[in-house]
Amino acid sequence: MGVTKEQVESSLKAKLNPSHIEVIDTSGGCGASFVVEIVSEQFEGKRLLDRHRMVNAALEEEMKEIHALSVKKAVTPEQWKKQQESNQSNPAA
């Protein structure tokens, strides 16, 4: 059995204490491929590459079974707030 969405969420919550997290299993249920969107104060002052490394490090055990991990967003709470405000003022047509 592969990794579950809940396992990925649990590890990220425990290690990065996100204020927002979304994990999508894109493998069709076998747990081999995930897309992650995460907002954490721990990303403050870190470059994007470092943030992605932090996510990968938080999932060290799970990565042994995950084939593909896409970090869609790894932002600070302030960046997240600005993105949400921007999305509300410019809704998609």
C-alpha positions in Angstrom: 0.0 0.0 0.0 1.3 3.4 -0.9 1.2 6.6 1.1 -2.1 8.2 1.8 -3.1 11.8 1.5 -3.7 11.8 5.3 -0.2 10.6 5.9 1.3 13.5 3.8 -1.0 16.0 5.5 -0.1 14.7 9.0 3.7 14.8 8.4 3.5 18.3 6.9 1.3 19.6 9.8 3.6 18.1 12.4 6.8 19.5 10.9 5.9 22.7 9.2 2.8 23.8 11.3 1.0 25.3 8.3 -1.9 27.8 8.6 -3.2 26.3 5.3 -2.6 23.0 3.6 -4.1 21.2 0.6 -2.9 17.8 -0.5 -4.3 16.2 -3.6 -3.6 12.6 -4.5 -3.1 12.7 -8.3 -2.1 9.0 -8.6 -5.7 7.7 -8.8 -5.5 6.4 -5.2 -2.3 4.4 -5.2 -0.4 7.1 -3.2 2.5 7.5 -5.7 1.8 11.1 -6.8 0.7 14.2 -4.9 0.2 18.0 -5.4 0.8 20.1 -2.3 -0.2 23.7 -1.5 1.2 24.9 1.9 1.3 28.1 3.9 3.8 28.3 6.8 5.5 30.9 8.8 8.6 28.7 8.7 9.0 29.8 5.0 9.6 33.4 6.1 12.9 34.6 4.6 13.5 31.4 2.7 14.0 31.2 -1.1 11.5 29.1 -3.1 14.0 26.3 -3.6 14.6 26.2 0.2 10.9 26.0 0.8 10.6 23.1 -1.5 13.5 21.4 0.2 11.8 21.9 3.5 8.6 20.2 2.2 10.7 17.3 0.9 12.6 17.0 4.2 9.3 17.0 6.1 8.2 14.1 3.9 11.5 12.1 4.1 9.9 8.8 5.0 6.9 9.2 2.7 9.2 10.2 -0.2 10.6 6.6 -0.2 7.2 5.5 -1.7 6.1 8.6 -3.5 7.0 8.7 -7.2 6.0 12.4 -7.8 5.5 15.4 -5.6 4.5 18.7 -7.0 4.7 21.7 -4.6 2.2 24.0 -6.2 2.6 26.7 -3.6 4.9 27.1 -0.6 4.3 30.6 0.7 4.3 32.6 3.9 1.0 33.7 5.5 1.5 37.2 4.3 2.1 36.1 0.7 -1.0 33.8 1.0 -3.1 36.8 2.2 -2.0 38.9 -0.7 -2.7 36.1 -3.2 -6.2 35.6 -1.8 -6.9 39.4 -1.9 -5.7 39.5 -5.5 -7.9 36.5 -6.4 -11.0 38.2 -4.9 -10.4 41.5 -6.7 -9.8 39.7 -10.0 -12.1 36.8 -10.2 -11.7 34.4 -13.1 -14.2 35.0 -15.8 
